[in-house]
Amino acid sequence: MAHPDTASGMRLTPDMPICQQDLPLDWYQPEFQPYAEEYLALPDRRAATVLPWMDGYVRPALDHFGPGLMLLAHYYMGGAIVKLVERYGGRIADSYELALKARENPDASVIVESAVHFMAESIAILARADQEVWITNPKSGCTMEMMAKEHMLEPAFEELQGRYGDDLLVVAYMNTSGRVKALAGRTGGAVCTSSNARAVVGWALRQNRRIFFVPDRHLGEVVAGWLGLEGEDLYVWPGGLAGGRQTIAGLGPAETARLDRSRMVLWGGFCGVHTLFQPAHVRYWRERGYRVLVHPECPKIVVDEADGAGSTKYLWAEAMSAPSGSRLAIATEGHFVRNARDQAALRGVEIVNVADIPTPEFSSMGCGCATMSRNDPPHLVAMLDLLRRGKAPDPNRVLPGDLVDETTAFRERLPAPERERIAREARAALERMIEITSRGAP
C-alpha cells in the first residue's frame, strides 16, 4: 500500500491512521455531502480502511482523465491529505512551485488543488486558457490573506501612490488574492514567496523606488534585515481594516516624516500561527541539543535567534536530509511538523515542534492552520468523482479575480473585461517573480 518514489518522501502504510479531523456534515457543500456521509460511516480512519473506499472513486477519475488530470497540494494541508494526493500521483510543493505546475505540465487540462484559494488562483493566473483549475474546498483560506483583502489594502495603496506617485513599487507576498497581486503588476512590481523573497526584495531595492511590501510585516522585516535594512528604513502601516482607514493626513508631521524617510512600507499583516513562536522557545530547544529551524513568517527576533530559516521547501529538505541521530526543532505550521516528524522518524531523526515545550511555564501551542486545512478525504473524493461525471459545482472552479468569503463560500466573480485586466496585471507580477528567481542572486 505504500506509494514509492514520491517527491516528498512520505509513505503510507496499512496501519497508518489518516489523521484528519472529521468535519460536521453541514460543513460540506450539498453535492459533497453523500461522499462525506460514506466517509463518516467507515469503521475507522486507518489507511487500510480509508484507501479502498477512496480507490472506488479516485481510480475511475484517474483512468477517465489520464495525463490530463493534475493533483496538487501544499505541505501545510492538514492531516494525511498530502500523503493521499501523492499516493494518487499528485505533487506536493511550496507556494512557488505550485504556481509553476500548470505551465510545467502541458498535458494537464484539469488541475485539482487541495490547498488554499490564493494558491489555486495563482495557478489559474499562470495557466493556459484551455486549463481548468478547481479547488476541493473554496472555503480553504489563509488568515494573513484575510487581513489584506482588496477593500482593506487599496485605500492604503491609493494614499501612498497619491503621495509618492510612480516612485511606489508593490511587492506582494504569494499569500494574497489576484486582485492584490495586480497592484504589484500595475506598479511594475513583483510577487514573492518565502523561498525567493530575498531575491525579489533585493531586486526591488535596486530599482531605487519606495517598496510597499504586503501583507506580512514579519517576513518583510526579516528579509529587510537580511538585506541590511533596519530602523528608519522601515515603516509599518496598519494591517486589516485599520490599514484601510489610515490616512497620511492623520499621521501628524513627525510620523509623516518617518514615512517619508522609509525605503520599505510594510503592511501590518501577519500569520496567526507563526507569530506564536518566541525566542524563549528557540533557546529552550537549543539548550537541549536541537538544531532549531524556523519559517521566516515568524517575528524577526525569533528568526534571528534560530539556527536556520527558510520556506516550507527548505524546512522539508532539511528534515528529510538530516542524518540518522539528528534532532531538529521546527517552528512552522503544526500539520507540516507532524508530517515531517513521522517521516523523519522512519530514518532515525527526531523532530519536535518548537512550541511544544512540556514545562508549566510554556503552553503547548504547536497548532495547525485551521483555515488552510479545510480539505479532507471526502473533499478530494467528491471533487474528482463529480468532475468525472461532469457535475462539479461551479463555486469550486477558480478564475483570476475571484473573491471568496471563507465563512460562507460566497463568491464574487468579476465581469470578463475586469477579470482579464486583473489576470494580466497579476500575471505580470508573477512572471517577474519567476524571472528574478530563475536568474538567482546577482
C-alpha positions as CSV (number, residue, x, y, z in Angstrom):
1,M,0.0,0.0,0.0
2,A,3.0,2.3,0.3
3,H,3.4,4.6,-2.7
4,P,7.1,4.6,-3.7
5,D,9.2,7.3,-5.2
6,T,7.1,10.3,-4.1
7,A,8.8,13.6,-4.3
8,S,8.3,14.4,-0.6
9,G,9.5,11.0,0.7
10,M,6.2,10.5,2.6
11,R,4.9,6.9,2.8
12,L,1.5,5.4,3.6
13,T,1.3,2.0,5.3
14,P,-1.8,-0.1,6.0
15,D,-1.9,0.6,9.8
16,M,-1.2,4.3,9.5
17,P,-4.0,6.4,10.8
18,I,-5.5,9.1,8.4
19,C,-5.1,11.8,11.0
20,Q,-7.7,14.2,9.7
21,Q,-10.4,15.7,12.0
22,D,-13.9,14.7,11.0
23,L,-15.9,17.7,9.9
24,P,-19.6,18.2,10.6
25,L,-21.8,17.2,7.7
26,D,-23.1,20.7,7.2
27,W,-19.5,21.9,6.5
28,Y,-19.7,20.2,3.1
29,Q,-21.3,21.6,0.0
30,P,-24.6,19.8,-0.8
31,E,-23.0,18.0,-3.7
32,F,-20.2,16.7,-1.4
33,Q,-22.4,15.5,1.5
34,P,-23.2,12.0,0.2
35,Y,-19.5,11.3,0.0
36,A,-18.9,12.7,3.5
37,E,-21.7,10.5,4.8
38,E,-20.0,7.4,3.5
39,Y,-16.7,8.5,4.9
40,L,-18.1,9.2,8.4
41,A,-19.7,5.8,8.3
42,L,-16.4,4.0,7.9
43,P,-15.5,1.9,11.0
44,D,-12.1,3.6,11.5
45,R,-9.6,6.0,10.0
46,R,-6.8,3.5,9.2
47,A,-5.3,3.6,5.8
48,A,-6.3,0.0,5.2
49,T,-10.0,1.1,5.6
50,V,-10.0,4.6,4.1
51,L,-7.9,3.9,1.0
52,P,-10.1,1.1,-0.5
53,W,-13.1,3.5,-0.1
54,M,-11.2,6.3,-1.8
55,D,-9.9,4.0,-4.6
56,G,-13.5,3.2,-5.6
57,Y,-14.0,6.9,-6.6
58,V,-10.5,8.2,-7.3
59,R,-9.2,5.4,-9.6
60,P,-12.1,5.7,-12.1
61,A,-11.4,9.5,-12.2
62,L,-7.7,8.9,-12.8
63,D,-8.5,6.5,-15.6
64,H,-11.1,8.8,-17.1
65,F,-8.8,11.9,-17.3
66,G,-5.4,10.1,-17.7
67,P,-2.5,12.5,-18.0
68,G,-4.9,15.4,-18.5
69,L,-5.5,15.4,-14.7
70,M,-3.0,17.0,-12.3
71,L,-3.5,16.8,-8.5
72,L,-1.7,19.4,-6.3
73,A,-1.4,20.1,-2.5
74,H,0.7,22.3,-0.3
75,Y,2.9,20.9,2.5
76,Y,0.6,22.6,5.1
77,M,-2.5,20.8,4.3
78,G,-4.0,19.1,7.3
79,G,-3.6,15.5,8.4
80,A,-2.8,13.0,5.7
81,I,-4.2,14.8,2.7
82,V,-0.7,15.4,1.4
83,K,0.1,11.8,1.6
84,L,-3.2,10.9,-0.2
85,V,-2.6,13.4,-3.0
86,E,0.9,11.9,-3.6
87,R,-0.5,8.4,-3.5
88,Y,-2.7,9.2,-6.5
89,G,0.1,10.7,-8.5
90,G,-0.2,14.2,-7.3
91,R,2.5,16.6,-6.3
92,I,3.3,18.3,-3.0
93,A,5.1,21.6,-3.2
94,D,5.6,25.0,-1.6
95,S,3.6,28.0,-2.9
96,Y,6.3,29.0,-5.5
97,E,6.4,25.5,-7.1
98,L,2.7,25.2,-7.0
99,A,2.3,28.3,-9.1
100,L,4.5,26.8,-11.8
101,K,2.9,23.4,-12.0
102,A,0.3,24.2,-14.7
103,R,2.9,25.5,-17.2
104,E,5.3,22.7,-16.3
105,N,2.7,20.1,-17.3
106,P,1.4,21.0,-20.8
107,D,-0.7,17.8,-20.9
108,A,-2.8,18.8,-17.9
109,S,-6.2,20.2,-18.8
110,V,-7.8,19.7,-15.4
111,I,-5.9,20.8,-12.3
112,V,-7.3,20.0,-8.9
113,E,-5.8,21.7,-5.9
114,S,-6.2,20.5,-2.3
115,A,-4.8,23.7,-0.7
116,V,-6.0,27.3,-0.3
117,H,-7.7,29.6,-2.7
118,F,-4.9,32.1,-3.2
119,M,-2.7,29.3,-4.4
120,A,-5.3,27.9,-6.7
121,E,-5.9,31.4,-8.1
122,S,-2.2,31.9,-8.7
123,I,-2.1,28.7,-10.7
124,A,-5.2,29.9,-12.7
125,I,-3.5,33.2,-13.4
126,L,-0.5,31.5,-15.0
127,A,-2.5,28.6,-16.6
128,R,-3.3,28.5,-20.3
129,A,-6.8,29.3,-21.4
130,D,-7.6,25.6,-22.0
131,Q,-6.6,24.6,-18.5
132,E,-9.2,24.4,-15.8
133,V,-8.3,24.9,-12.2
134,W,-10.5,23.5,-9.4
135,I,-10.2,23.7,-5.6
136,T,-11.5,20.9,-3.4
137,N,-12.9,23.3,-0.8
138,P,-13.4,27.0,-1.8
139,K,-13.6,28.0,1.9
140,S,-10.0,26.9,2.4
141,G,-8.2,30.2,3.1
142,C,-5.4,32.0,4.9
143,T,-5.7,34.3,7.9
144,M,-2.9,36.5,6.6
145,E,-4.6,36.9,3.2
146,M,-7.9,37.7,5.1
147,M,-6.0,40.7,6.7
148,A,-5.2,42.1,3.3
149,K,-8.4,42.0,1.2
150,E,-8.6,44.3,-1.7
151,H,-11.1,46.6,0.1
152,M,-8.6,47.0,3.0
153,L,-5.4,47.4,1.0
154,E,-6.5,49.5,-1.9
155,P,-7.2,52.7,0.1
156,A,-3.8,52.5,1.6
157,F,-2.2,51.9,-1.8
158,E,-4.1,55.0,-3.1
159,E,-2.8,57.1,-0.1
160,L,0.8,56.0,-0.7
161,Q,0.6,56.4,-4.5
162,G,-1.0,59.8,-4.1
163,R,2.0,60.9,-2.1
164,Y,4.8,59.1,-3.9
165,G,3.4,58.6,-7.4
166,D,5.5,56.4,-9.7
167,D,8.1,56.1,-7.0
168,L,5.9,53.5,-5.3
169,L,6.5,49.8,-6.2
170,V,4.4,47.0,-4.7
171,V,5.9,43.6,-3.7
172,A,3.0,41.2,-3.0
173,Y,3.6,38.1,-1.0
174,M,2.1,35.0,-2.5
175,N,-0.5,34.9,0.3
176,T,-2.7,37.5,-1.4
177,S,-5.6,37.4,-3.8
178,G,-5.1,38.0,-7.5
179,R,-6.6,41.4,-7.1
180,V,-3.8,42.4,-4.7
181,K,-1.1,40.8,-6.9
182,A,-2.5,43.0,-9.7
183,L,-1.4,46.1,-7.7
184,A,2.1,44.8,-7.9
185,G,1.8,44.3,-11.6
186,R,0.3,47.7,-12.1
187,T,3.3,49.4,-10.4
188,G,6.0,47.3,-12.2
189,G,6.5,45.3,-9.0
190,A,6.6,41.5,-8.3
191,V,5.1,38.7,-6.3
192,C,7.4,36.9,-3.9
193,T,7.3,33.7,-1.8
194,S,9.2,32.8,1.4
195,S,11.6,30.9,-0.8
196,N,12.5,33.8,-3.1
197,A,11.6,36.9,-1.0
198,R,15.3,37.9,-0.5
199,A,16.0,37.8,-4.2
200,V,12.7,39.7,-5.1
201,V,13.1,42.4,-2.5
202,G,16.8,42.8,-3.4
203,W,15.7,43.3,-7.0
204,A,13.1,45.9,-5.8
205,L,15.6,47.8,-3.8
206,R,17.9,48.1,-6.9
207,Q,15.0,49.9,-8.7
208,N,15.6,52.8,-6.3
209,R,11.9,53.1,-5.6
210,R,9.9,53.0,-2.4
211,I,8.6,49.5,-1.7
212,F,5.2,48.7,-0.4
213,F,5.5,45.2,0.9
214,V,2.2,43.4,1.5
215,P,0.8,41.7,3.6
216,D,3.3,40.1,6.0
217,R,5.2,42.6,8.2
218,H,7.3,39.9,9.8
219,L,8.6,38.4,6.5
220,G,9.2,42.0,5.3
221,E,11.3,42.8,8.4
222,V,13.2,39.5,8.2
223,V,14.1,40.0,4.5
224,A,14.9,43.7,5.1
225,G,17.3,42.6,7.8
226,W,19.0,40.1,5.5
227,L,19.5,42.9,3.0
228,G,20.9,45.4,5.6
229,L,17.8,47.5,6.2
230,E,16.6,48.3,9.7
231,G,15.2,51.0,11.9
232,E,14.0,54.0,10.0
233,D,14.4,52.2,6.7
234,L,11.1,50.5,7.5
235,Y,7.7,51.9,8.3
236,V,4.8,49.6,9.4
237,W,1.4,50.6,8.0
238,P,-1.5,49.1,10.0
239,G,-3.0,45.9,8.6
240,G,-6.5,44.7,8.3
241,L,-9.4,47.2,8.4
242,A,-7.4,49.7,10.3
243,G,-5.0,49.9,7.4
244,G,-7.8,50.8,5.0
245,R,-8.9,53.6,7.3
246,Q,-5.4,55.1,7.9
247,T,-4.6,58.3,6.1
248,I,-1.3,60.1,5.7
249,A,-3.1,63.3,6.8
250,G,-4.0,61.6,10.0
251,L,-0.4,60.7,10.9
252,G,0.9,64.0,12.1
253,P,4.1,65.8,11.0
254,A,6.7,63.6,12.8
255,E,5.1,60.3,11.7
256,T,4.8,61.6,8.2
257,A,8.5,62.5,8.2
258,R,9.2,58.9,9.4
259,L,7.1,57.5,6.5
260,D,9.0,59.7,4.0
261,R,12.4,58.5,5.2
262,S,11.5,54.9,4.9
263,R,12.6,52.7,2.0
264,M,10.0,49.9,2.7
265,V,6.5,50.4,3.9
266,L,5.3,47.2,5.5
267,W,1.6,46.3,5.6
268,G,0.9,45.2,9.2
269,G,-0.4,41.7,8.4
270,F,0.8,38.5,10.0
271,C,0.3,34.8,10.2
272,G,-1.6,33.8,13.3
273,V,0.4,30.5,13.5
274,H,3.9,31.8,13.1
275,T,3.5,34.8,15.5
276,L,3.0,32.4,18.4
277,F,6.7,31.4,18.4
278,Q,9.0,33.2,20.8
279,P,12.8,33.5,21.2
280,A,12.5,31.6,24.5
281,H,11.1,28.6,22.6
282,V,14.2,28.6,20.4
283,R,16.6,28.8,23.4
284,Y,14.8,26.0,25.2
285,W,15.4,23.5,22.4
286,R,18.9,24.7,21.5
287,E,19.9,24.2,25.2
288,R,18.8,20.6,24.9
289,G,20.9,19.9,21.8
290,Y,18.4,20.5,19.0
291,R,19.1,22.4,15.8
292,V,16.3,25.0,15.5
293,L,14.8,25.9,12.1
294,V,12.1,28.4,11.6
295,H,9.9,29.8,8.9
296,P,10.6,33.5,8.0
297,E,6.9,34.4,8.7
298,C,8.0,34.2,12.4
299,P,8.8,37.5,14.1
300,K,12.3,38.7,13.3
301,I,13.5,38.3,16.9
302,V,12.7,34.5,16.5
303,V,14.4,34.2,13.1
304,D,17.5,36.0,14.5
305,E,17.6,33.5,17.4
306,A,17.3,30.4,15.3
307,D,19.9,28.2,13.6
308,G,18.3,28.5,10.2
309,A,15.3,30.0,8.5
310,G,13.5,29.3,5.2
311,S,10.5,28.3,3.2
312,T,8.5,25.1,3.6
313,K,10.6,23.5,0.9
314,Y,13.7,24.4,2.8
315,L,12.4,23.1,6.1
316,W,11.2,19.8,4.5
317,A,14.5,19.3,2.7
318,E,16.4,19.9,5.9
319,A,14.2,17.4,7.8
320,M,14.4,14.7,5.0
321,S,18.2,15.0,4.5
322,A,19.2,15.1,8.2
323,P,21.4,12.2,9.1
324,S,20.2,9.5,11.4
325,G,20.5,10.6,15.0
326,S,19.8,14.3,14.2
327,R,17.5,16.3,16.5
328,L,15.6,19.1,14.9
329,A,13.1,21.6,16.4
330,I,11.0,23.3,13.7
331,A,8.8,26.4,14.0
332,T,6.1,26.4,11.4
333,E,2.5,25.1,10.8
334,G,1.6,22.2,13.0
335,H,0.4,19.7,10.3
336,F,3.7,20.2,8.5
337,V,5.8,19.5,11.6
338,R,3.7,16.3,12.3
339,N,4.2,15.0,8.8
340,A,7.9,15.8,9.0
341,R,8.2,14.2,12.4
342,D,6.5,11.0,11.3
343,Q,8.5,10.6,8.1
344,A,11.9,11.6,9.7
345,A,11.3,9.1,12.5
346,L,11.5,6.3,9.9
347,R,15.1,7.3,9.3
348,G,16.1,7.7,12.9
349,V,15.7,11.5,13.0
350,E,13.9,13.2,15.9
351,I,11.7,16.3,15.1
352,V,9.7,18.4,17.6
353,N,7.5,21.4,17.2
354,V,9.4,24.4,18.7
355,A,6.2,25.4,20.5
356,D,5.6,22.1,22.2
357,I,7.6,22.6,25.4
358,P,6.5,20.2,28.2
359,T,7.0,22.6,31.1
360,P,4.5,24.6,33.2
361,E,5.8,28.0,32.1
362,F,5.1,27.2,28.4
363,S,1.8,26.0,27.0
364,S,1.8,23.6,24.1
365,M,0.6,25.6,21.0
366,G,2.1,23.9,18.0
367,C,-1.1,24.5,16.1
368,G,-2.0,23.9,12.5
369,C,-3.7,26.5,10.4
370,A,-7.4,25.8,10.6
371,T,-8.4,27.8,7.6
372,M,-5.7,26.2,5.3
373,S,-6.7,22.7,6.5
374,R,-10.3,22.5,5.4
375,N,-9.6,19.7,3.0
376,D,-10.1,16.1,3.8
377,P,-10.6,12.7,2.0
378,P,-14.3,13.4,1.2
379,H,-13.4,16.7,-0.4
380,L,-10.8,15.1,-2.6
381,V,-13.0,12.1,-3.5
382,A,-16.1,14.2,-4.2
383,M,-14.2,16.7,-6.4
384,L,-12.7,14.0,-8.6
385,D,-15.8,11.9,-8.9
386,L,-18.0,14.9,-9.7
387,L,-15.6,16.1,-12.3
388,R,-15.5,12.7,-13.9
389,R,-19.4,12.7,-14.0
390,G,-19.5,16.3,-15.4
391,K,-21.3,17.5,-12.3
392,A,-18.6,19.5,-10.5
393,P,-20.2,22.5,-8.6
394,D,-19.2,25.9,-10.2
395,P,-18.1,27.5,-6.9
396,N,-15.1,25.1,-6.9
397,R,-13.9,26.5,-10.3
398,V,-11.2,29.1,-9.8
399,L,-10.8,32.0,-12.2
400,P,-8.5,35.0,-11.8
401,G,-10.0,37.8,-9.7
402,D,-12.5,35.6,-7.8
403,L,-13.2,36.8,-4.3
404,V,-14.4,34.1,-1.9
405,D,-15.8,34.5,1.6
406,E,-14.0,31.9,3.7
407,T,-17.0,31.6,6.1
408,T,-20.0,31.4,3.6
409,A,-18.1,30.3,0.4
410,F,-20.0,33.2,-1.3
411,R,-18.0,34.0,-4.5
412,E,-17.8,37.4,-6.3
413,R,-16.8,36.8,-9.9
414,L,-15.8,39.8,-11.9
415,P,-17.1,40.6,-15.4
416,A,-14.9,39.3,-18.1
417,P,-13.1,42.6,-19.1
418,E,-12.2,43.3,-15.4
419,R,-11.2,39.7,-14.8
420,E,-8.9,39.9,-17.8
421,R,-7.3,43.1,-16.5
422,I,-6.7,41.5,-13.1
423,A,-5.2,38.4,-14.7
424,R,-2.9,40.5,-17.0
425,E,-1.6,42.7,-14.2
426,A,-1.2,39.8,-11.7
427,R,0.4,37.6,-14.3
428,A,3.0,40.3,-15.0
429,A,3.9,40.4,-11.2
430,L,4.1,36.6,-11.1
431,E,6.2,36.4,-14.3
432,R,8.6,39.0,-12.9
433,M,9.0,36.8,-9.8
434,I,9.8,33.8,-11.9
435,E,12.3,35.8,-14.0
436,I,14.1,37.1,-10.8
437,T,14.1,33.7,-9.2
438,S,15.4,32.0,-12.3
439,R,18.3,34.4,-12.5
440,G,19.3,33.7,-9.0
441,A,21.2,36.2,-6.7
442,P,23.3,38.8,-8.5
